[in-house]
Amino acid sequence: MYVVVRTMKVKKGHQEDVVKRFSERNLMSKSEGYVKSFLLLDSKHKDYDLFRQEIYWKDKRAFFVWEGSPEHIAMHKAKKEAGHERPEEILEVARETYEVVAEI
């Protein structure tokens, strides 16, 4: 299994917006090899919340097929053409990837 982890630092007061945006089913969830996603919240910080989105794929290939798919590319192109920048409430975004080596 292959896991993509995106961490987002978000201004306080925008929890509902982020949860709504990432809770809706999208094209990614229909992609072959998609397994599941989790959206985790760490709200202990005074000035910001930390969201962690974990996206599980059958394997690395399934993720790269999605990332290179016409649907994924068109989605990002449409956002860019519509002038959709990263929402100002999202302060930072980082992405890491992992391969599952053991399930306990």
C-alpha positions as CSV (number, residue, x, y, z in Angstrom):
1,M,0.0,0.0,0.0
2,Y,1.1,3.6,-0.7
3,V,0.2,6.6,1.5
4,V,0.2,10.2,0.5
5,V,0.1,12.5,3.5
6,R,-0.7,16.2,3.1
7,T,-0.3,18.5,6.2
8,M,-2.1,21.8,6.1
9,K,-1.6,24.7,8.6
10,V,-4.9,26.6,8.6
11,K,-5.9,29.8,10.4
12,K,-8.2,29.4,13.4
13,G,-11.9,29.7,12.6
14,H,-11.8,27.8,9.3
15,Q,-12.2,24.2,10.5
16,E,-15.7,23.7,9.0
17,D,-14.6,25.0,5.6
18,V,-11.7,22.6,5.4
19,V,-13.7,19.7,6.7
20,K,-16.4,20.4,4.1
21,R,-14.0,20.8,1.2
22,F,-12.1,17.5,2.0
23,S,-15.1,15.4,3.1
24,E,-16.9,15.6,-0.3
25,R,-16.5,12.7,-2.6
26,N,-14.4,13.6,-5.6
27,L,-12.9,12.1,-8.8
28,M,-9.9,10.8,-6.8
29,S,-12.1,8.5,-4.7
30,K,-13.3,7.0,-8.0
31,S,-9.9,6.3,-9.3
32,E,-8.8,2.7,-9.7
33,G,-6.5,1.8,-6.8
34,Y,-7.8,4.4,-4.4
35,V,-8.4,2.7,-1.0
36,K,-9.5,5.3,1.5
37,S,-8.8,8.8,3.0
38,F,-8.7,10.2,6.5
39,L,-8.8,13.9,7.5
40,L,-7.2,14.4,11.0
41,L,-7.3,17.5,13.1
42,D,-4.8,18.9,15.7
43,S,-6.5,22.0,17.2
44,K,-4.2,22.5,20.2
45,H,-2.3,25.4,18.8
46,K,-3.4,28.9,19.7
47,D,-3.2,30.6,16.2
48,Y,-3.7,27.8,13.8
49,D,-5.1,24.3,13.3
50,L,-3.1,21.4,11.7
51,F,-5.0,19.2,9.3
52,R,-3.4,15.9,8.1
53,Q,-5.0,14.2,5.1
54,E,-3.9,10.6,4.6
55,I,-4.8,9.1,1.2
56,Y,-4.3,5.4,0.9
57,W,-3.6,3.8,-2.5
58,K,-3.3,0.1,-3.5
59,D,0.2,0.8,-4.6
60,K,2.6,3.5,-5.8
61,R,1.6,2.9,-9.4
62,A,-2.1,3.5,-8.6
63,F,-1.2,6.9,-7.2
64,F,0.9,7.9,-10.1
65,V,-1.7,6.8,-12.6
66,W,-4.2,9.1,-10.8
67,E,-1.7,12.0,-10.6
68,G,-1.1,11.7,-14.4
69,S,-4.7,11.1,-15.3
70,P,-6.6,13.5,-17.6
71,E,-9.1,14.0,-14.8
72,H,-6.5,15.1,-12.3
73,I,-4.7,17.3,-14.8
74,A,-7.9,18.9,-15.9
75,M,-9.1,19.5,-12.4
76,H,-5.9,21.5,-11.6
77,K,-5.9,23.3,-14.9
78,A,-9.6,24.4,-14.4
79,K,-8.7,25.7,-10.9
80,K,-5.8,27.7,-12.3
81,E,-7.7,29.1,-15.2
82,A,-10.5,30.2,-12.9
83,G,-8.0,32.1,-10.8
84,H,-8.3,29.8,-7.8
85,E,-5.2,30.3,-5.7
86,R,-4.6,28.5,-2.5
87,P,-7.3,29.8,0.0
88,E,-5.8,32.5,2.2
89,E,-6.8,30.6,5.4
90,I,-4.4,27.8,4.4
91,L,-1.0,29.1,5.6
92,E,1.2,26.2,4.7
93,V,1.0,22.8,2.9
94,A,3.5,20.0,2.9
95,R,3.3,16.6,1.2
96,E,5.0,13.3,2.0
97,T,4.7,9.8,0.7
98,Y,5.2,6.5,2.3
99,E,5.1,2.8,1.4
100,V,3.4,0.6,4.0
101,V,6.0,-2.0,5.1
102,A,4.0,-3.7,7.8
103,E,0.5,-3.8,9.0
104,I,0.2,-4.5,12.7
